[in-house]
């Protein structure tokens, strides 16, 4: 009986943490992320709920990112508005959400700062390719980079993530 109660408590706690906590726990365990069509892949409703419920504790939120990060994100949003999603095919829903947050200068959580810092792995794709020199909005790597604040946003996030880690130690 005791193990059943412990399991129920575990399930309750897991449900409270939400989708992002589950995704991060899975990564920590070394498991690959679920792909669309997989049994454990969240449906559209779960994604929307997770994005809307991403509550930010005021003490753990940050708005001191550079204005250039907001400007970079806004540039990608403007291109999407001008050319449409048929022509702007870059970026994930999370990337576009991040661009909206940065462009609106909304507070971002420590978790989001960490994800922005981790986006540094895509820096190699940040420059506009020669093929897209005259149409930079068609360069998927460049657009995705701008969604996350560009050089200024990612550089800020890497420094801020270090500060946050050091404060916790």
SEVEXVO-807551 format. One record per residue: x, y, z of N, C-alpha, C in turn. Coordinates in steps of 0.05 Angstrom, whole numbers, plus 32768, in hexadecimal, padded with zeros to 4 digits. Layout:
N
XYZXYZXYZ
...
***
This chain:
169
80107FE88000800080008000801180198000
80278018800F803880308011804480377FF6
804C80237FE6805780297FCB804280357FB9
8029802E7FBC8014803A7FAB801180577FB2
8011805D7FCC800E80797FD58026808A7FCB
803E807E7FCC8056808D7FC3805480927FA5
804A807E7F96804880817F79803380967F73
801C80967F81800880AB7F7C801380C77F82
802380C97F98802F80E37F9E804280EB7F88
805180D87F7E806480DE7F68805580E87F50
803F80DB7F49802F80E37F32802380FF7F36
801A81057F4E800F811F7F54802481357F51
803C812F7F5C805281437F5A805A81477F3D
805B81317F2E806381337F12804E81447F02
803581407F08802081507EFB8022816D7F02
802981747F1A802C81907F228042819E7F13
805881907F0E806F819D7F02806A81A57EE5
805A81957ED78053819D7EBC806681927EA6
805F819A7E8E806C81907E76808A81977E75
809181B07E7B80AE81B77E7980BF81A87E8C
80B481A47EA580C381947EB880C781787EAF
80B2816C7EA280B581517E9880C981507E81
80C981647E7080DD81647E5A80F981657E65
80FD81777E788118817A7E83812181617E93
810E81547EA18115813C7EAF811D81267E9C
810F81257E85811581107E71813181157E66
8138812E7E60815381357E568168812D7E6B
816281337E848175812D7E99817B810F7E9B
816680FF7E96816980E27E96817880D87E7D
817D80EA7E6B818B80E27E52817880D77E3D
815E80DA7E40814B80D07E2D814880E47E16
814380DA7DFF813E80EC7DE8812280F87DEA
811F81107DE08104811C7DE080F1810D7DCF
80D8810D7DD780C381007DC880BF810F7DAD
80B981007D9980B4810B7D7F8096810B7D79
808C811C7D688070811B7D61806880FF7D58
805280F67D62804980DB7D5C805080C77D72
806580CD7D83806C80BB7D99805680BC7DAE
805380A77DBC803E80A57DD0804080BA7DE5
805980C17DED805C80D57E03806180F27DF8
805C80F67DDE805E81117DD3804681217DDC
804A81397DE7803381497DF0802281537DD8
800881537DDC7FF7815D7DC77FF7817C7DC7
7FEA81877DB47FE981A47DB07FDE81B27DC9
7FCA81A67DD57FBD81B17DED7FD181B37E04
7FE1819E7E087FF5819D7E1D800B81B27E19
801381B57DFF802881C97DF9801D81E57E00
800581EB7DF87FF982067DFD7FF7820B7E1B
7FEE81F67E297FEA81F97E46800681FE7E53
801A81F07E4A803581F37E56803F820F7E50
803B82197E38804582347E31803682497E41
801C82457E45800C82597E54801282587E72
801882407E7C801C823D7E99803882427EA1
804982497E8F8065824E7E96806682677EA8
805E82637EC1805D827A7ED3807982827EDB
807C829B7EDF809682A57EE6809582B37F01
80A682A97F1380A982B57F2D80B882CF7F29
80AD82E57F3380B982FF7F2F80D683007F39
80DC82F27F4F80F782F17F5A810A82E27F47
80FF82D07F38810F82BF7F26810A82C67F08
810482DF7F03810082E77EE7811482FD7EE0
811982FF7EC6812D83127EBD812383227EA5
8129833B7EA68122834D7E908139835E7E87
815183577E92816883687E8C8178835F7E73
816A83507E62817783487E49817A83617E37
818E83607E25819483777E15817D837F7E02
817B83997DFD816783A27DEA816C83967DCE
818583917DC8818B83847DAE817F83697DAB
817C835A7DC2816F83407DC1815283437DB9
814583577DC58129835D7DBE812683657DA1
813983757D988138837F7D7C813C83687D69
814F83557D6F8153833E7D5E813A832D7D5C
812D83287D72811583187D7380FF83267D62
80FD83407D6680E9834F7D5880ED834F7D3A
8106834E7D31810C834D7D15810183337D09
8104831D7D1680F983047D0C80DB83047D0C
80CF83107D2180B283127D2280A783247D0B
80B683397D0680AE834B7CF080AF833D7CD5
80C5832D7CD180C7831E7CB880B0830B7CB5
80A882FD7CCB809282EA7CCA807882F97CC2
807583107CCE805D83207CC8805D83297CAA
807483327CA18076833C7C85807483267C70
808383107C75808582FC7C60807482E37C65
806A82E07C7D805882C97C83806782B07C89
8059829D7C95806582837C9D806B82717C85
806082787C6E806682687C568083826D7C4E
808C82867C5280A8828D7C4A80BB828B7C61
80B182917C7980C2828F7C9280BC82747C9E
80CC82607C9780C782457CA180D8823D7CB8
80E9824F7CC180FB82497CD780ED824B7CF2
80F9823F7D0680EF82437D2280DA822F7D2A
80DC82287D4480C882167D5080B482287D5F
809E821C7D67808B822C7D77809782387D90
80AA82297D9C80B782347DB480C9824C7DAC
80D7824A7D9680E782607D8C80D782797D87
80C082767D7B80AF828D7D7580A382987D8F
809E82877DA2809482907DBD80AB82A17DCA
80C382977DC880DA82A57DD480DD82C07DC7
80DB82C27DAD80DD82DB7D9F80C882EF7DA8
80AF82E57DAC809A82F67DB680A083017DD2
80AB82F07DE380B282F87DFE80C7830E7DFD
80DC83097DEE80F3831C7DEC80EA83367DDF
80DB83347DCA80D2834D7DBC80C0835E7DCE
80B083517DDE809E83607DF080AC83677E0B
80C5835F7E0D80D583657E2580C883597E3E
80BC83427E3B80AF83347E5280C583277E64
80BE83237E7D80D183167E8F80D482F97E86
80EC82EE7E8980F182D27E8380FC82C47E9B
80F582AB7E9E80FD829B7EB5811A82927EB3
812582887EC98140827D7EC9814282657EB6
812C82567EB4812B823F7EA2812E82487E85
8120825E7E7E812182687E63813D82737E5D
814982817E718165828B7E6E817782737E67
8173825D7E75818482457E718180823B7E54
8167823A7E4B816182307E30816D82437E1B
816C825D7E21817882707E0E8196826C7E0C
81A382677E2381BF82627E2481C782497E15
81B682347E1881BB821B7E0A81B8821E7DEC
81AA82337DE381A782377DC681C1823F7DB9
81D582457DC981F0824C7DBF81FB82367DAC
81F2821D7DB081FB82077D9F81F4820C7D81
81E1821E7D7C81D982247D6081E7823D7D55
81FB82477D63820882607D5A8214825C7D3E
821D82447D388229823F7D1E821682447D07
81FC82447D0D81E782497CF881DD82667CF9
81E982777D0981DE82927D0D81E382A57CF6
81F882A17CE881FF82B37CD281EE82AD7CB9
81E882C27CAA81D882BF7C9281E982B17C7C
81DE829C7C7081ED828E7C5C81EF829F7C42
8203829A7C33820882A97C1A81EF82A67C07
81E2828F7C0881CA828B7BF781B3829D7BFF
81B382A57C18819C82B57C2281A582D27C29
81BB82DB7C1E81C582F67C2481B1830B7C1F
81A283097C09818E831D7C02817283187C0E
816F83007C19815582F87C25815B82EB7C40
816582F97C54816D82ED7C6D815682DF7C7C
813D82E77C77812782DA7C84812282BD7C7B
813082B57C65812E82997C5C814382877C68
815682937C76816B82837C83816182797C9E
815B825F7C9F814F82537CB7816082567CD0
817A82527CCD818C82547CE4818D82707CEF
818F82837CDC819082A07CE4817682A87CF2
815F82A17CE6814582A87CF28142829C7D0E
814982827D10814782747D2A815882827D3F
8170828A7D37818382987D48817782B27D53
816A82C17D41815E82DA7D48814782D67D5C
813882C07D58812182BA7D6A812A82B97D87
814282AF7D8B814C82AC7DA7815D82C47DAF
815A82DA7DA1816882F37DA9818282F87D9B
818A82E77D8881A382EB7D7A81BB82EA7D8C
81D282F47D8181EB82F37D9181E783007DAC
81DB83177DAD81D883267DC681C783177DDA
81B1830B7DD181A082FC7DE381AD82E37DEE
81B982D37DDD81C682BB7DE581DF82C07DF7
81EE82D47DEF820682DC7E0081FD82E47E1C
81E882F57E1D81DD82FE7E3781D482E67E47
81C582D37E3A81BA82BC7E4881D082AA7E53
81E682A77E4481FC82977E4E820882A37E68
820C82BD7E68821782CB7E7F820382CA7E96
81EA82CF7E9081D582CF7EA581D182B37EB1
81D3829E7EA081D082837EAA81E7827C7EBE
81FF82867EB7821682827ECA821182907EE4
820782A97EE3820082B87EFB81EC82A97F0C
81D7829F7EFF81C282917F0D81CD82787F1B
81DE82697F0C81EA82517F1781FC82587F2F
820C826D7F2C821E82757F42820E827E7F5B
81F8828C7F5681E782957F6D81DB827D7F7C
81D682677F6E81CA82507F7B81DE82407F8B
81F882437F85820D82347F938213823F7FAE
***
